[in-house]
Amino acid sequence: MNKDVARILVSEDEIIRRSIELGKQISEDYKDKKAPILVALLKGSVPFLAELMKHIELDIEYDFMDVSSYEGTESIGDIRILKDLDRSIRGENVLLVEDIVDTGRTLKTVKKLMKDKGASDVKIVSLLDKPDRRVVDIQAEYVGFIIPNEFVIGYGLDFNQKYRNLPYVGVLKEECYK
Ligand code: IMP
C-alpha cells in the first residue's frame, strides 16, 4: 500500500466486480436505444472508463472533455473548456463518465453543456459518489460506490496530480495535505 494512504476504501477487485455489474446494467438499459457516446471527463475518469467500457456490450464510441472551474471568482459552476469534444453529439445519447460526484457543480454544468450541444439524452455514470458534499441538485443514474465525506485518491483521483495510478481508492493521510 502507498505510504500516504491511511486506508483502502475500495479495492481493485471490488471496482472490477462493480464495473461488470454497471456494464451489464448499461447494456440492458440501452439495448433498444441508440448506443450511447461515452464522454469521459479528463483526467480522473480514465481508469474507470477503461474498466467499465470492456463490460458494455453495445456499439459505443467514447470521447473526452477537459474542463476546469474558474478559480478565484464567485462564478461557481461556470467552467472553462480546456478540451472540447472531437465530434458533434447532436441527436446522440450521451453517457457522461466521471470519477466522483462531489459538490455536483461540474456535472450539472457539463450536463447542461451536452444538452446545449444538442444531445437528445444525457445520463451520468460515476465511479464514486459523495452525497454529503452535494450543493447542487444532480444525481448520477449509475454509481459505483457511495463513499463518506473524506478526501480520496487513486484509480484516477489525484492530490496535486499524484496518486492517479494507484489501483484502488484510498483515503489520503491528513498529514499529506494539512
Ligand atoms: P464537483 O464539481 O465538486 O462535483 O467536483 C468533482 C471533481 O472534484 C472530481 O472530478 C474530482 O476531480 C474532484 N474531487 C472531488 N472530491 C475529490 C476527492 O475526494 N479526491 C480527489 N478529487 C476529488
Boltz pocket constraint, residues with backbone or C-beta under 6 A from the ligand:
constraints:
  - pocket:
      binder: B
      contacts: [[A, 44], [A, 98], [A, 99], [A, 100], [A, 101], [A, 102], [A, 103], [A, 104], [A, 105], [A, 106], [A, 107], [A, 150], [A, 151], [A, 152], [A, 153], [A, 157], [A, 158], [A, 159]]
      max_distance: 6.0
